[in-house]
Amino acid sequence: MKQNWKPGTLIYPLPAILVSCGSSDEEYNVFTASWAGTICTNPPMCYVSIRPERYSHAIIKRNMEFTLNLTTEALARATDWCGVRSGRDCDKFKEMNLTPEKGVKVSSPYIVEAPLSIECRVKEIVSLGSHDMFVVDVVNVVADDRYINAETGEFDMKRAGMLVYCHGEYFGLGNRIGHFGWSVKKNK
């Protein structure tokens, strides 16, 4: 038997992302977001949804760029903490021992401790209700070479210990079940 619930946003798991923003050391801030994802491959585009009352919303709207930093199990405490504290009240980089590094193609910093950082330039802001969706062009990706497979050149998410968010809880990725196309691959 199934139950009918009121409409809600129960698409899980989602990435647990640290979003870094600001164009100078004095303005740098970082916050946690899970309402983020891919929109398009070519050109590479993604989005993040942010409540307008959040401290970083105004920073991003003013600078029109930010960086999405993927997180790991090792960054779980910092990821959660940056989601429940406001940059109005503290320096989250300092409090969580995170290292901001000036972006390569954007003025916002990326987080050195993150295994993968996606530099973004805002293309459009869509007001949706509780959140504004920032639609962005991906202009650069900074990947930690410790997690790049030397043979294939691919990013190894399992080795990086990626973190996901699921309805109020954080989880590691778990075991790989298959790869793209494995269900139709013919055995020789």
Residue pairs with C-beta under 8 A, 6 or more apart in sequence:
9 35
10 167
12 165
12 166
12 167
13 164
13 165
13 166
13 171
14 34
14 35
14 36
14 37
14 164
14 165
14 166
15 34
15 36
15 37
15 70
15 71
15 162
15 163
15 164
15 165
16 32
16 34
16 71
16 76
16 79
16 163
16 164
16 165
16 170
17 32
17 33
17 34
17 36
17 48
17 68
17 69
17 70
17 71
18 30
18 31
18 32
18 69
18 71
18 75
18 78
18 79
18 82
18 98
18 111
18 114
19 30
19 31
19 32
19 33
19 36
19 48
19 50
19 56
19 66
19 67
19 68
19 69
20 28
20 29
20 30
20 66
20 67
20 69
20 100
20 108
20 109
20 110
20 111
20 117
21 27
21 28
21 29
21 30
21 56
21 59
21 60
21 63
21 65
21 66
21 67
21 108
22 28
22 29
22 59
22 63
22 107
22 108
22 109
23 63
23 107
23 108
24 107
25 100
27 59
28 93
28 100
28 108
28 109
29 55
29 56
29 59
29 87
29 92
30 69
30 82
30 87
30 92
30 93
30 98
30 100
30 111
31 54
31 55
31 56
31 82
31 83
31 87
31 92
32 79
32 80
32 82
32 83
33 48
33 49
33 50
33 83
34 165
35 48
35 49
35 131
36 46
36 47
36 48
36 49
36 68
37 46
37 47
38 45
38 46
39 45
39 46
39 47
39 135
43 137
43 138
44 137
44 138
45 123
45 135
45 136
45 137
45 138
46 68
46 118
46 120
46 136
46 138
47 133
47 134
47 135
47 136
48 66
48 68
48 133
48 134
48 136
49 128
49 131
49 132
49 133
49 134
50 56
50 57
50 60
50 131
50 132
50 134
51 57
51 130
51 131
51 132
52 127
52 131
52 132
54 86
55 86
55 87
55 88
56 66
56 87
57 132
60 66
60 122
60 134
61 122
61 125
63 107
63 108
64 121
64 122
65 103
65 106
65 107
65 108
65 119
65 120
65 121
65 122
66 106
66 108
66 120
66 122
66 134
66 136
67 103
67 106
67 108
67 109
67 110
67 111
67 117
67 118
67 119
67 120
68 117
68 118
68 120
69 110
69 111
69 114
69 116
69 117
69 118
70 114
70 115
70 116
70 117
70 118
70 160
70 162
70 163
71 78
71 79
71 114
71 162
71 163
72 114
72 115
72 160
72 161
72 162
72 163
73 161
73 162
73 163
73 172
74 113
74 161
75 113
75 114
75 163
76 163
76 170
77 96
78 96
78 97
78 98
78 113
79 163
79 170
80 170
81 92
81 95
81 96
82 92
82 96
85 92
85 95
92 98
93 99
93 100
98 111
98 112
98 113
99 111
99 112
99 113
100 109
100 110
100 111
100 112
101 109
101 110
101 111
101 112
102 109
103 109
103 110
103 119
103 140
104 110
104 119
104 140
104 142
105 119
105 121
105 139
105 140
106 119
106 120
106 121
106 139
106 140
108 119
110 117
110 119
110 142
111 117
114 144
115 143
115 144
115 146
115 147
115 155
115 160
115 162
116 141
116 142
116 143
116 144
116 147
116 155
116 160
117 141
117 142
117 143
118 138
118 140
118 141
119 138
119 139
119 140
119 141
119 142
120 134
120 136
120 137
120 138
120 139
121 136
121 137
121 139
122 134
122 135
122 136
123 135
123 136
123 137
124 134
124 135
125 132
125 133
125 134
125 135
126 132
126 133
126 135
143 155
144 160
147 155
147 156
147 157
147 159
147 160
148 154
148 155
148 156
149 155
149 156
157 173
158 173
158 176
161 172
161 173
162 172
162 173
163 170
163 171
163 172
164 170
164 171
164 172
164 173
165 171
